[in-house]
Amino acid sequence: MLKILTVCGAGLGSSFACQMSVEAVLKELGVEAKLDHTDISSVAAQTADIVISGKNFEKQFERITLNCPAVFLDRLVDKTEIKEKLTPVLKEVGAL
Amino acid sequence: MISEMLRKENIQILDHIDDWREAVHISMKPLEDKGYVEPRYAEEIIRNTEEIGPYYILTEDIALIHGRPEQGVLKKQLAVTLVNKPVRFSQDSYPVRILIALAATDANSHIDVMQVLASIFIDEKKIQNMANSKSVEEIYTFLLKEEQERRQILC
């Protein structure tokens, strides 16, 4: 199953809230996925099909080798922004 | 549950806060006073913020201020600070009126409370509703009601 990982600095607050907004968006789109949240220092050790994080982390992600597409959000809990940015990526990975 | 993780005494309303560092300290004060976090927790969050920016600004008006469990969390708990004049945490981050201080002991055990908060964060009207609250009682009742509504949807 498609695995989506949301990422923030601590891996339990912002990324958790983001995960829940992503869940709501996926439900609307009818896409099934396994979601989890983590912190930026452990993201490289995990596997995922799509990574979602805040714009403020974009630079830090440049230093990490990711084997999947990443989405960077201005507002971590904004369903409209999540849908807009995630939809093309879901198509890219063949989930939509 | 909100009723377990947020004591009414942890809710405060202020007119203004001078700067973001003070905002971190003030938002954590109720948790410090009652022994949910060590005094260093706020300092650690400030240090994190200086390093990577305000990673806890979720959208306009919402800051979910938190650090990692090992940065000084003793027991899980929330505190809510409402500030009438918005605070800015950086030049390019959104102004914030609702400061939610989160002490989490691990990545998942606060899931039920996060679900209630997330249902507010995705709804602009609910954010406005909360930000315009006039009393501690109003905020507390609002959060309890949100939790109840969520449970009814699930049942």
gemmi code that builds the backbone of each chain (N, CA, C; Angstrom):
import gemmi

chains = {
    "A": [
        ("MET", (0.837, -1.207, 0.000), (0.000, 0.000, 0.000), (0.872, 1.258, 0.000)),
        ("LEU", (0.321, 2.295, -0.595), (1.006, 3.588, -0.657), (1.358, 4.070, 0.757)),
        ("LYS", (2.604, 4.477, 0.927), (2.989, 4.967, 2.258), (3.375, 6.447, 2.202)),
        ("ILE", (2.705, 7.240, 3.011), (2.983, 8.679, 3.051), (3.496, 9.050, 4.441)),
        ("LEU", (4.590, 9.784, 4.434), (5.238, 10.159, 5.687), (5.203, 11.682, 5.832)),
        ("THR", (4.654, 12.170, 6.947), (4.714, 13.611, 7.198), (5.859, 13.868, 8.184)),
        ("VAL", (6.538, 14.988, 7.963), (7.788, 15.227, 8.687), (7.827, 16.622, 9.315)),
        ("CYS", (8.250, 16.694, 10.577), (8.520, 18.016, 11.179), (9.750, 17.935, 12.069)),
        ("GLY", (10.010, 18.968, 12.829), (11.223, 19.025, 13.632), (11.259, 18.006, 14.757)),
        ("ALA", (10.118, 17.788, 15.400), (10.086, 16.892, 16.544), (9.413, 15.557, 16.230)),
        ("GLY", (8.601, 15.533, 15.196), (7.976, 14.280, 14.775), (6.772, 13.871, 15.595)),
        ("LEU", (6.146, 14.804, 16.294), (4.978, 14.408, 17.089), (3.903, 15.486, 17.203)),
        ("GLY", (4.185, 16.680, 16.709), (3.199, 17.750, 16.819), (2.721, 18.196, 15.451)),
        ("SER", (3.556, 19.019, 14.792), (3.185, 19.550, 13.484), (2.979, 18.435, 12.466)),
        ("SER", (3.882, 17.459, 12.475), (3.770, 16.369, 11.495), (2.535, 15.512, 11.773)),
        ("PHE", (2.161, 15.408, 13.026), (0.983, 14.632, 13.413), (-0.287, 15.361, 12.945)),
        ("ALA", (-0.333, 16.661, 13.169), (-1.483, 17.464, 12.730), (-1.580, 17.434, 11.208)),
        ("CYS", (-0.421, 17.531, 10.553), (-0.368, 17.481, 9.093), (-0.889, 16.135, 8.590)),
        ("GLN", (-0.459, 15.064, 9.241), (-0.896, 13.719, 8.868), (-2.426, 13.627, 8.865)),
        ("MET", (-3.049, 14.244, 9.861), (-4.508, 14.168, 9.967), (-5.206, 14.948, 8.859)),
        ("SER", (-4.624, 16.080, 8.466), (-5.190, 16.823, 7.341), (-5.008, 16.041, 6.047)),
        ("VAL", (-3.850, 15.402, 5.901), (-3.591, 14.595, 4.705), (-4.587, 13.437, 4.646)),
        ("GLU", (-4.837, 12.826, 5.800), (-5.820, 11.740, 5.879), (-7.179, 12.198, 5.355)),
        ("ALA", (-7.596, 13.398, 5.792), (-8.895, 13.932, 5.383), (-8.933, 14.156, 3.870)),
        ("VAL", (-7.826, 14.648, 3.316), (-7.754, 14.891, 1.876), (-7.811, 13.570, 1.103)),
        ("LEU", (-7.056, 12.572, 1.568), (-7.022, 11.274, 0.883), (-8.403, 10.625, 0.883)),
        ("LYS", (-9.126, 10.823, 1.969), (-10.478, 10.280, 2.077), (-11.352, 10.903, 0.990)),
        ("GLU", (-11.219, 12.225, 0.853), (-11.999, 12.925, -0.178), (-11.636, 12.446, -1.581)),
        ("LEU", (-10.365, 12.145, -1.774), (-9.901, 11.724, -3.099), (-10.137, 10.228, -3.327)),
        ("GLY", (-10.496, 9.530, -2.263), (-10.716, 8.091, -2.371), (-9.429, 7.297, -2.543)),
        ("VAL", (-8.357, 7.802, -1.969), (-7.069, 7.108, -2.066), (-6.748, 6.437, -0.723)),
        ("GLU", (-6.417, 5.181, -0.774), (-6.030, 4.482, 0.450), (-4.523, 4.561, 0.621)),
        ("ALA", (-4.103, 4.840, 1.821), (-2.664, 4.912, 2.077), (-2.381, 4.650, 3.543)),
        ("LYS", (-1.135, 4.266, 3.796), (-0.699, 4.092, 5.167), (0.049, 5.373, 5.528)),
        ("LEU", (-0.386, 6.024, 6.606), (0.250, 7.288, 6.970), (1.017, 7.173, 8.271)),
        ("ASP", (2.104, 7.915, 8.316), (2.842, 7.981, 9.575), (3.564, 9.331, 9.651)),
        ("HIS", (4.017, 9.679, 10.857), (4.726, 10.951, 11.025), (6.069, 10.694, 11.702)),
        ("THR", (7.023, 11.550, 11.386), (8.352, 11.366, 11.959), (9.106, 12.696, 12.025)),
        ("ASP", (10.302, 12.671, 12.603), (11.096, 13.896, 12.653), (12.168, 13.878, 11.569)),
        ("ILE", (12.644, 15.047, 11.247), (13.543, 15.205, 10.100), (14.835, 14.401, 10.238)),
        ("SER", (15.290, 14.195, 11.468), (16.556, 13.472, 11.610), (16.396, 11.974, 11.360)),
        ("SER", (15.166, 11.455, 11.446), (15.014, 10.024, 11.178), (14.394, 9.715, 9.825)),
        ("VAL", (14.076, 10.757, 9.058), (13.364, 10.512, 7.790), (14.193, 9.693, 6.789)),
        ("ALA", (15.493, 9.937, 6.768), (16.343, 9.252, 5.790), (16.369, 7.743, 6.023)),
        ("ALA", (16.152, 7.320, 7.262), (16.217, 5.898, 7.594), (14.891, 5.177, 7.318)),
        ("GLN", (13.873, 5.937, 6.904), (12.567, 5.313, 6.690), (12.232, 5.231, 5.208)),
        ("THR", (11.319, 4.326, 4.903), (10.896, 4.220, 3.506), (9.497, 4.804, 3.367)),
        ("ALA", (9.277, 5.466, 2.237), (7.955, 6.025, 1.959), (7.803, 6.219, 0.457)),
        ("ASP", (6.567, 6.359, 0.018), (6.318, 6.640, -1.398), (6.223, 8.138, -1.645)),
        ("ILE", (5.755, 8.845, -0.626), (5.674, 10.306, -0.702), (6.013, 10.879, 0.683)),
        ("VAL", (6.778, 11.953, 0.667), (7.097, 12.637, 1.923), (6.462, 14.021, 1.888)),
        ("ILE", (5.852, 14.424, 3.005), (5.228, 15.742, 3.075), (5.796, 16.487, 4.282)),
        ("SER", (6.208, 17.748, 4.036), (6.764, 18.516, 5.144), (6.494, 20.011, 4.947)),
        ("GLY", (6.947, 20.797, 5.889), (6.768, 22.239, 5.801), (7.817, 22.879, 4.904)),
        ("LYS", (7.447, 24.011, 4.325), (8.362, 24.751, 3.450), (9.660, 25.102, 4.160)),
        ("ASN", (9.555, 25.365, 5.462), (10.741, 25.748, 6.223), (11.796, 24.628, 6.279)),
        ("PHE", (11.366, 23.401, 5.922), (12.311, 22.285, 5.958), (12.904, 21.964, 4.587)),
        ("GLU", (12.464, 22.705, 3.566), (12.867, 22.387, 2.195), (14.390, 22.363, 2.042)),
        ("LYS", (15.052, 23.352, 2.632), (16.518, 23.431, 2.530), (17.187, 22.227, 3.188)),
        ("GLN", (16.671, 21.845, 4.346), (17.264, 20.706, 5.057), (17.088, 19.407, 4.283)),
        ("PHE", (15.996, 19.333, 3.553), (15.744, 18.131, 2.761), (16.749, 17.994, 1.611)),
        ("GLU", (17.309, 19.137, 1.200), (18.293, 19.084, 0.108), (19.517, 18.261, 0.502)),
        ("ARG", (19.755, 18.177, 1.801), (20.924, 17.444, 2.291), (20.635, 15.950, 2.484)),
        ("ILE", (19.376, 15.576, 2.298), (18.995, 14.180, 2.510), (18.702, 13.528, 1.159)),
        ("THR", (19.176, 12.297, 0.991), (18.838, 11.593, -0.249), (17.497, 10.897, -0.053)),
        ("LEU", (16.511, 11.398, -0.773), (15.184, 10.790, -0.697), (14.946, 9.975, -1.957)),
        ("ASN", (14.353, 8.813, -1.793), (14.062, 7.996, -2.969), (12.620, 8.142, -3.426)),
        ("CYS", (11.987, 9.213, -2.987), (10.584, 9.413, -3.359), (10.298, 10.900, -3.507)),
        ("PRO", (9.170, 11.242, -4.153), (8.832, 12.664, -4.275), (8.487, 13.293, -2.922)),
        ("ALA", (8.768, 14.589, -2.811), (8.457, 15.310, -1.574), (7.558, 16.508, -1.878)),
        ("VAL", (6.650, 16.785, -0.965), (5.737, 17.917, -1.093), (6.016, 18.861, 0.077)),
        ("PHE", (6.166, 20.159, -0.222), (6.421, 21.115, 0.855), (5.257, 22.091, 0.987)),
        ("LEU", (4.761, 22.215, 2.187), (3.562, 23.007, 2.421), (3.858, 24.312, 3.145)),
        ("ASP", (3.081, 25.316, 2.768), (3.140, 26.594, 3.436), (2.339, 26.497, 4.742)),
        ("ARG", (1.138, 25.933, 4.614), (0.281, 25.694, 5.793), (0.116, 24.187, 5.932)),
        ("LEU", (0.659, 23.656, 7.015), (0.691, 22.196, 7.207), (-0.678, 21.549, 7.340)),
        ("VAL", (-1.691, 22.329, 7.699), (-3.003, 21.726, 7.949), (-4.068, 22.192, 6.949)),
        ("ASP", (-3.637, 22.872, 5.894), (-4.578, 23.432, 4.930), (-4.959, 22.379, 3.882)),
        ("LYS", (-6.208, 21.911, 3.966), (-6.652, 20.848, 3.061), (-6.590, 21.264, 1.591)),
        ("THR", (-6.931, 22.530, 1.319), (-6.920, 23.009, -0.068), (-5.506, 22.944, -0.637)),
        ("GLU", (-4.542, 23.445, 0.136), (-3.151, 23.422, -0.334), (-2.646, 21.983, -0.467)),
        ("ILE", (-3.002, 21.138, 0.500), (-2.559, 19.742, 0.452), (-3.106, 19.067, -0.801)),
        ("LYS", (-4.388, 19.283, -1.050), (-5.016, 18.642, -2.218), (-4.347, 19.111, -3.511)),
        ("GLU", (-4.138, 20.423, -3.594), (-3.546, 21.021, -4.792), (-2.138, 20.466, -5.065)),
        ("LYS", (-1.335, 20.350, -4.017), (0.050, 19.922, -4.211), (0.203, 18.404, -4.238)),
        ("LEU", (-0.685, 17.711, -3.563), (-0.544, 16.256, -3.457), (-1.120, 15.534, -4.677)),
        ("THR", (-2.193, 16.084, -5.263), (-2.839, 15.407, -6.382), (-1.871, 15.056, -7.520)),
        ("PRO", (-1.076, 16.030, -8.033), (-0.145, 15.656, -9.107), (0.863, 14.583, -8.686)),
        ("VAL", (1.267, 14.620, -7.430), (2.238, 13.631, -6.947), (1.584, 12.250, -6.846)),
        ("LEU", (0.331, 12.225, -6.432), (-0.387, 10.945, -6.361), (-0.504, 10.345, -7.762)),
        ("LYS", (-0.704, 11.222, -8.742), (-0.768, 10.754, -10.138), (0.596, 10.226, -10.576)),
        ("GLU", (1.628, 10.951, -10.183), (3.001, 10.585, -10.533), (3.367, 9.185, -10.015)),
        ("VAL", (2.920, 8.880, -8.802), (3.256, 7.565, -8.243), (2.206, 6.505, -8.596)),
        ("GLY", (1.224, 6.909, -9.398), (0.230, 5.950, -9.884), (-0.863, 5.601, -8.886)),
        ("ALA", (-1.072, 6.456, -7.900), (-2.103, 6.172, -6.892), (-3.443, 6.819, -7.250)),
        ("LEU", (-3.422, 7.629, -8.289), (-4.651, 8.350, -8.669), (-4.824, 8.326, -10.177)),
    ],
    "B": [
        ("MET", (-7.843, 12.157, 25.925), (-9.030, 13.008, 25.978), (-8.680, 14.414, 26.431)),
        ("ILE", (-9.401, 15.391, 25.887), (-9.171, 16.781, 26.262), (-9.326, 16.935, 27.778)),
        ("SER", (-10.360, 16.309, 28.319), (-10.619, 16.472, 29.757), (-9.463, 15.945, 30.613)),
        ("GLU", (-8.684, 15.020, 30.081), (-7.530, 14.508, 30.828), (-6.259, 15.279, 30.502)),
        ("MET", (-6.168, 15.746, 29.253), (-4.895, 16.323, 28.836), (-4.850, 17.843, 28.901)),
        ("LEU", (-6.022, 18.456, 29.164), (-6.022, 19.915, 29.298), (-6.789, 20.325, 30.549)),
        ("ARG", (-6.043, 20.797, 31.541), (-6.701, 21.316, 32.739), (-7.152, 22.733, 32.444)),
        ("LYS", (-8.289, 23.082, 33.020), (-8.832, 24.422, 32.761), (-7.843, 25.498, 33.218)),
        ("GLU", (-7.090, 25.204, 34.277), (-6.100, 26.174, 34.778), (-4.962, 26.398, 33.782)),
        ("ASN", (-4.864, 25.542, 32.777), (-3.800, 25.702, 31.779), (-4.194, 26.634, 30.636)),
        ("ILE", (-5.380, 27.235, 30.751), (-5.839, 28.134, 29.687), (-5.689, 29.577, 30.167)),
        ("GLN", (-5.138, 30.419, 29.313), (-4.975, 31.829, 29.695), (-5.250, 32.742, 28.500)),
        ("ILE", (-5.728, 33.942, 28.800), (-5.977, 34.939, 27.749), (-5.168, 36.190, 28.078)),
        ("LEU", (-4.404, 36.660, 27.086), (-3.564, 37.838, 27.302), (-3.845, 38.870, 26.224)),
        ("ASP", (-3.558, 40.115, 26.542), (-3.778, 41.156, 25.540), (-2.691, 41.126, 24.472)),
        ("HIS", (-1.434, 41.084, 24.902), (-0.350, 41.052, 23.921), (0.881, 40.373, 24.523)),
        ("ILE", (1.762, 39.927, 23.633), (3.035, 39.343, 24.056), (4.109, 40.049, 23.234)),
        ("ASP", (5.207, 40.446, 23.898), (6.198, 41.286, 23.223), (6.912, 40.631, 22.051)),
        ("ASP", (7.405, 39.410, 22.233), (8.106, 38.777, 21.115), (7.958, 37.264, 21.197)),
        ("TRP", (8.468, 36.562, 20.190), (8.214, 35.122, 20.097), (8.878, 34.316, 21.212)),
        ("ARG", (10.031, 34.788, 21.682), (10.680, 34.051, 22.774), (9.813, 34.094, 24.031)),
        ("GLU", (9.275, 35.284, 24.281), (8.384, 35.426, 25.424), (7.140, 34.561, 25.215)),
        ("ALA", (6.677, 34.504, 23.967), (5.491, 33.694, 23.652), (5.726, 32.222, 23.992)),
        ("VAL", (6.924, 31.725, 23.691), (7.244, 30.325, 24.010), (7.228, 30.142, 25.531)),
        ("HIS", (7.881, 31.065, 26.241), (7.932, 30.961, 27.707), (6.539, 31.034, 28.329)),
        ("ILE", (5.754, 32.020, 27.881), (4.420, 32.220, 28.470), (3.519, 31.017, 28.194)),
        ("SER", (3.600, 30.500, 26.965), (2.714, 29.381, 26.621), (3.056, 28.129, 27.432)),
        ("MET", (4.324, 27.982, 27.812), (4.757, 26.795, 28.558), (4.608, 26.951, 30.078)),
        ("LYS", (4.392, 28.192, 30.509), (4.367, 28.480, 31.951), (3.411, 27.566, 32.736)),
        ("PRO", (2.143, 27.396, 32.273), (1.240, 26.530, 33.042), (1.772, 25.094, 33.159)),
        ("LEU", (2.441, 24.615, 32.120), (2.959, 23.239, 32.143), (4.179, 23.136, 33.064)),
        ("GLU", (4.962, 24.216, 33.087), (6.129, 24.271, 33.980), (5.671, 24.300, 35.437)),
        ("ASP", (4.724, 25.197, 35.701), (4.253, 25.402, 37.081), (3.694, 24.132, 37.700)),
        ("LYS", (3.039, 23.324, 36.878), (2.392, 22.131, 37.430), (3.209, 20.866, 37.225)),
        ("GLY", (4.457, 21.032, 36.783), (5.360, 19.889, 36.716), (5.152, 18.946, 35.538)),
        ("TYR", (4.551, 19.434, 34.454), (4.404, 18.583, 33.272), (5.648, 18.629, 32.391)),
        ("VAL", (6.359, 19.769, 32.463), (7.622, 19.887, 31.722), (8.681, 20.510, 32.625)),
        ("GLU", (9.928, 20.226, 32.298), (11.021, 20.872, 33.030), (11.153, 22.310, 32.530)),
        ("PRO", (11.694, 23.205, 33.362), (11.856, 24.591, 32.915), (12.700, 24.698, 31.629)),
        ("ARG", (13.591, 23.722, 31.383), (14.441, 23.820, 30.191), (13.670, 23.565, 28.884)),
        ("TYR", (12.452, 22.998, 28.984), (11.687, 22.666, 27.774), (11.500, 23.899, 26.867)),
        ("ALA", (11.075, 25.022, 27.470), (10.869, 26.249, 26.692), (12.186, 26.699, 26.046)),
        ("GLU", (13.279, 26.635, 26.806), (14.589, 27.040, 26.278), (15.017, 26.154, 25.109)),
        ("GLU", (14.738, 24.863, 25.244), (15.097, 23.922, 24.164), (14.298, 24.240, 22.897)),
        ("ILE", (13.019, 24.593, 23.080), (12.174, 24.924, 21.926), (12.681, 26.203, 21.257)),
        ("ILE", (13.096, 27.158, 22.085), (13.655, 28.401, 21.536), (14.916, 28.074, 20.726)),
        ("ARG", (15.756, 27.197, 21.272), (16.969, 26.804, 20.554), (16.621, 26.108, 19.227)),
        ("ASN", (15.641, 25.191, 19.261), (15.195, 24.528, 18.024), (14.758, 25.570, 16.995)),
        ("THR", (14.006, 26.565, 17.483), (13.443, 27.579, 16.590), (14.556, 28.414, 15.960)),
        ("GLU", (15.569, 28.742, 16.772), (16.695, 29.517, 16.235), (17.423, 28.724, 15.150)),
        ("GLU", (17.435, 27.407, 15.310), (18.115, 26.555, 14.334), (17.322, 26.348, 13.060)),
        ("ILE", (16.042, 25.987, 13.213), (15.273, 25.575, 12.025), (14.039, 26.415, 11.735)),
        ("GLY", (13.848, 27.482, 12.475), (12.661, 28.316, 12.238), (11.464, 27.802, 13.024)),
        ("PRO", (10.369, 28.569, 13.008), (9.199, 28.191, 13.811), (8.400, 27.052, 13.160)),
        ("TYR", (8.872, 25.828, 13.397), (8.291, 24.635, 12.764), (6.898, 24.293, 13.268)),
        ("TYR", (6.442, 25.040, 14.272), (5.154, 24.716, 14.905), (4.028, 25.660, 14.509)),
        ("ILE", (4.293, 26.570, 13.542), (3.208, 27.419, 13.038), (2.485, 26.613, 11.964)),
        ("LEU", (1.242, 26.246, 12.236), (0.549, 25.326, 11.336), (-0.239, 26.037, 10.256)),
        ("THR", (-0.782, 27.182, 10.579), (-1.522, 28.000, 9.620), (-1.725, 29.355, 10.279)),
        ("GLU", (-2.508, 30.265, 9.661), (-2.734, 31.555, 10.299), (-3.332, 31.327, 11.687)),
        ("ASP", (-2.834, 32.050, 12.645), (-3.374, 32.056, 14.009), (-3.055, 30.835, 14.865)),
        ("ILE", (-2.428, 29.818, 14.288), (-2.192, 28.596, 15.072), (-0.707, 28.258, 15.232)),
        ("ALA", (-0.263, 28.233, 16.504), (1.062, 27.693, 16.813), (0.877, 26.513, 17.759)),
        ("LEU", (1.419, 25.383, 17.383), (1.365, 24.196, 18.248), (2.784, 24.009, 18.786)),
        ("ILE", (3.082, 24.755, 19.838), (4.465, 24.850, 20.306), (4.873, 23.577, 21.054)),
        ("HIS", (5.925, 22.941, 20.563), (6.356, 21.680, 21.175), (7.817, 21.404, 20.841)),
        ("GLY", (8.411, 20.535, 21.637), (9.748, 20.047, 21.353), (9.711, 18.537, 21.363)),
        ("ARG", (10.869, 17.929, 21.463), (10.900, 16.463, 21.531), (10.755, 16.004, 22.993)),
        ("PRO", (10.251, 14.792, 23.198), (10.054, 14.303, 24.574), (11.316, 14.449, 25.441)),
        ("GLU", (12.467, 14.143, 24.863), (13.706, 14.158, 25.656), (14.213, 15.582, 25.923)),
        ("GLN", (13.512, 16.579, 25.402), (13.935, 17.959, 25.656), (13.315, 18.539, 26.929)),
        ("GLY", (12.729, 17.670, 27.736), (12.236, 18.147, 29.029), (10.781, 17.861, 29.336)),
        ("VAL", (10.163, 16.933, 28.606), (8.773, 16.579, 28.905), (8.741, 15.565, 30.047)),
        ("LEU", (7.877, 15.812, 31.021), (7.732, 14.883, 32.138), (6.445, 14.066, 32.020)),
        ("LYS", (5.339, 14.736, 31.756), (4.054, 14.060, 31.573), (3.309, 14.737, 30.439)),
        ("LYS", (2.450, 13.975, 29.721), (1.768, 14.623, 28.607), (0.678, 15.560, 29.082)),
        ("GLN", (0.600, 16.697, 28.411), (-0.368, 17.725, 28.802), (-0.395, 18.845, 27.762)),
        ("LEU", (-1.489, 19.591, 27.766), (-1.630, 20.748, 26.881), (-1.822, 22.016, 27.701)),
        ("ALA", (-1.496, 23.150, 27.106), (-1.873, 24.447, 27.659), (-2.293, 25.315, 26.481)),
        ("VAL", (-3.251, 26.190, 26.700), (-3.718, 27.046, 25.612), (-3.589, 28.506, 26.030)),
        ("THR", (-2.918, 29.296, 25.210), (-2.814, 30.732, 25.454), (-3.415, 31.474, 24.273)),
        ("LEU", (-4.357, 32.333, 24.593), (-4.956, 33.159, 23.557), (-4.393, 34.558, 23.723)),
        ("VAL", (-3.944, 35.163, 22.637), (-3.420, 36.514, 22.747), (-4.176, 37.413, 21.757)),
        ("ASN", (-4.703, 38.516, 22.273), (-5.559, 39.374, 21.437), (-4.801, 39.995, 20.268)),
        ("LYS", (-3.569, 40.445, 20.537), (-2.756, 40.995, 19.435), (-1.846, 39.891, 18.920)),
        ("PRO", (-1.919, 39.602, 17.622), (-1.145, 38.479, 17.065), (0.368, 38.602, 17.311)),
        ("VAL", (1.018, 37.456, 17.497), (2.473, 37.391, 17.680), (3.083, 36.873, 16.390)),
        ("ARG", (4.258, 37.419, 16.018), (4.969, 36.893, 14.861), (6.228, 36.164, 15.307)),
        ("PHE", (6.420, 34.965, 14.779), (7.577, 34.156, 15.178), (8.753, 34.344, 14.228)),
        ("SER", (8.482, 34.787, 13.015), (9.559, 35.137, 12.081), (8.942, 36.043, 11.035)),
        ("GLN", (9.794, 36.663, 10.221), (9.288, 37.613, 9.235), (8.324, 36.973, 8.252)),
        ("ASP", (8.636, 35.733, 7.866), (7.783, 35.116, 6.846), (6.825, 34.057, 7.394)),
        ("SER", (6.587, 34.083, 8.712), (5.597, 33.131, 9.226), (4.303, 33.868, 9.574)),
        ("TYR", (3.229, 33.112, 9.644), (1.926, 33.723, 9.888), (1.812, 34.284, 11.299)),
        ("PRO", (1.097, 35.417, 11.442), (0.810, 35.928, 12.777), (-0.113, 34.955, 13.516)),
        ("VAL", (0.078, 34.853, 14.821), (-0.593, 33.823, 15.602), (-1.312, 34.411, 16.810)),
        ("ARG", (-2.547, 33.976, 17.008), (-3.285, 34.372, 18.217), (-3.548, 33.192, 19.155)),
        ("ILE", (-3.493, 31.976, 18.626), (-3.727, 30.804, 19.476), (-2.413, 30.044, 19.646)),
        ("LEU", (-1.925, 30.016, 20.890), (-0.673, 29.298, 21.166), (-1.028, 28.046, 21.949)),
        ("ILE", (-0.834, 26.900, 21.342), (-1.105, 25.656, 22.050), (0.229, 25.027, 22.410)),
        ("ALA", (0.458, 24.877, 23.705), (1.702, 24.263, 24.167), (1.449, 22.776, 24.327)),
        ("LEU", (2.288, 21.988, 23.681), (2.112, 20.534, 23.735), (3.310, 19.883, 24.411)),
        ("ALA", (2.998, 19.079, 25.433), (4.023, 18.227, 26.033), (3.619, 16.802, 25.679)),
        ("ALA", (4.408, 16.172, 24.818), (4.097, 14.800, 24.404), (5.244, 13.891, 24.822)),
        ("THR", (4.887, 12.708, 25.320), (5.914, 11.803, 25.831), (6.439, 10.849, 24.762)),
        ("ASP", (5.711, 10.737, 23.668), (6.160, 9.904, 22.543), (5.442, 10.389, 21.292)),
        ("ALA", (5.584, 9.645, 20.186), (5.048, 10.131, 18.921), (3.544, 9.905, 18.773)),
        ("ASN", (2.964, 9.034, 19.565), (1.581, 8.637, 19.282), (0.571, 8.678, 20.422)),
        ("SER", (0.989, 8.649, 21.663), (0.019, 8.426, 22.742), (-0.974, 9.574, 22.925)),
        ("HIS", (-0.723, 10.720, 22.286), (-1.649, 11.851, 22.393), (-2.568, 11.935, 21.177)),
        ("ILE", (-2.746, 10.797, 20.493), (-3.494, 10.792, 19.230), (-4.918, 11.318, 19.357)),
        ("ASP", (-5.642, 10.952, 20.424), (-7.042, 11.387, 20.521), (-7.159, 12.910, 20.636)),
        ("VAL", (-6.235, 13.507, 21.378), (-6.253, 14.957, 21.517), (-5.845, 15.630, 20.198)),
        ("MET", (-4.880, 15.016, 19.504), (-4.453, 15.570, 18.214), (-5.602, 15.540, 17.205)),
        ("GLN", (-6.430, 14.498, 17.283), (-7.557, 14.408, 16.353), (-8.551, 15.547, 16.577)),
        ("VAL", (-8.778, 15.879, 17.836), (-9.684, 16.985, 18.145), (-9.064, 18.299, 17.644)),
        ("LEU", (-7.788, 18.498, 17.948), (-7.114, 19.730, 17.521), (-7.091, 19.828, 15.995)),
        ("ALA", (-6.801, 18.701, 15.336), (-6.724, 18.716, 13.872), (-8.067, 19.074, 13.255)),
        ("SER", (-9.154, 18.638, 13.879), (-10.473, 18.958, 13.327), (-10.758, 20.458, 13.445)),
        ("ILE", (-10.087, 21.119, 14.370), (-10.205, 22.582, 14.486), (-9.271, 23.252, 13.468)),
        ("PHE", (-8.029, 22.751, 13.399), (-7.018, 23.371, 12.534), (-7.421, 23.384, 11.052)),
        ("ILE", (-8.211, 22.395, 10.621), (-8.554, 22.356, 9.190), (-9.789, 23.214, 8.886)),
        ("ASP", (-10.331, 23.832, 9.900), (-11.568, 24.580, 9.712), (-11.380, 26.041, 10.136)),
        ("GLU", (-11.302, 26.909, 9.126), (-11.017, 28.320, 9.391), (-12.029, 28.961, 10.341)),
        ("LYS", (-13.287, 28.549, 10.182), (-14.336, 29.129, 11.039), (-14.112, 28.755, 12.500)),
        ("LYS", (-13.712, 27.505, 12.718), (-13.468, 27.058, 14.094), (-12.268, 27.779, 14.693)),
        ("ILE", (-11.251, 28.016, 13.860), (-10.069, 28.755, 14.342), (-10.490, 30.159, 14.778)),
        ("GLN", (-11.287, 30.816, 13.931), (-11.750, 32.172, 14.242), (-12.574, 32.188, 15.520)),
        ("ASN", (-13.443, 31.180, 15.594), (-14.294, 31.022, 16.761), (-13.466, 30.957, 18.049)),
        ("MET", (-12.431, 30.125, 17.982), (-11.578, 29.939, 19.149), (-10.762, 31.198, 19.437)),
        ("ALA", (-10.232, 31.808, 18.367), (-9.381, 32.998, 18.533), (-10.168, 34.175, 19.098)),
        ("ASN", (-11.469, 34.197, 18.842), (-12.285, 35.309, 19.325), (-12.931, 35.046, 20.680)),
        ("SER", (-12.565, 33.956, 21.314), (-13.125, 33.635, 22.629), (-12.803, 34.747, 23.626)),
        ("LYS", (-13.730, 34.973, 24.541), (-13.543, 36.068, 25.501), (-13.190, 35.579, 26.897)),
        ("SER", (-13.388, 34.302, 27.146), (-13.086, 33.805, 28.490), (-12.476, 32.407, 28.446)),
        ("VAL", (-11.809, 32.072, 29.524), (-11.204, 30.750, 29.682), (-12.291, 29.676, 29.578)),
        ("GLU", (-13.401, 29.953, 30.240), (-14.532, 29.020, 30.240), (-14.991, 28.745, 28.803)),
        ("GLU", (-15.059, 29.813, 28.012), (-15.517, 29.692, 26.626), (-14.585, 28.778, 25.817)),
        ("ILE", (-13.284, 28.954, 26.003), (-12.305, 28.135, 25.281), (-12.422, 26.673, 25.709)),
        ("TYR", (-12.511, 26.466, 27.017), (-12.563, 25.113, 27.558), (-13.821, 24.385, 27.065)),
        ("THR", (-14.951, 25.073, 27.140), (-16.222, 24.484, 26.699), (-16.168, 24.169, 25.212)),
        ("PHE", (-15.584, 25.089, 24.441), (-15.459, 24.893, 22.997), (-14.669, 23.615, 22.686)),
        ("LEU", (-13.551, 23.437, 23.370), (-12.710, 22.259, 23.108), (-13.412, 20.964, 23.531)),
        ("LEU", (-14.087, 21.004, 24.664), (-14.812, 19.810, 25.111), (-15.925, 19.458, 24.134)),
        ("LYS", (-16.587, 20.495, 23.629), (-17.677, 20.285, 22.668), (-17.136, 19.681, 21.366)),
        ("GLU", (-15.995, 20.182, 20.931), (-15.370, 19.646, 19.713), (-15.065, 18.162, 19.873)),
        ("GLU", (-14.580, 17.814, 21.064), (-14.237, 16.425, 21.323), (-15.491, 15.543, 21.301)),
        ("GLN", (-16.549, 16.085, 21.913), (-17.801, 15.336, 21.964), (-18.365, 15.123, 20.570)),
        ("GLU", (-18.325, 16.184, 19.762), (-18.850, 16.083, 18.398), (-18.093, 15.052, 17.590)),
        ("ARG", (-16.784, 15.055, 17.781), (-15.952, 14.085, 17.066), (-16.339, 12.662, 17.441)),
        ("ARG", (-16.584, 12.469, 18.737), (-16.918, 11.122, 19.210), (-18.259, 10.674, 18.636)),
        ("GLN", (-19.184, 11.629, 18.555), (-20.498, 11.275, 18.002), (-20.394, 10.863, 16.554)),
        ("ILE", (-19.511, 11.541, 15.812), (-19.329, 11.204, 14.398), (-18.793, 9.768, 14.288)),
        ("LEU", (-17.895, 9.424, 15.203), (-17.257, 8.099, 15.142), (-18.199, 6.964, 15.571)),
        ("CYS", (-19.144, 7.261, 16.451), (-20.012, 6.194, 16.979), (-21.082, 5.737, 15.975)),
    ],
}
model = gemmi.Model(1)
for chain_id, residues in chains.items():
    chain = gemmi.Chain(chain_id)
    for i, (resn, *xyz) in enumerate(residues, 1):
        res = gemmi.Residue()
        res.name, res.seqid = resn, gemmi.SeqId(i, " ")
        for name, pos in zip(("N", "CA", "C"), xyz):
            atom = gemmi.Atom()
            atom.name, atom.element = name, gemmi.Element(name[0])
            atom.pos, atom.b_iso = gemmi.Position(*pos), 0.0
            res.add_atom(atom)
        chain.add_residue(res)
    model.add_chain(chain)
structure = gemmi.Structure()
structure.add_model(model)
structure.setup_entities()
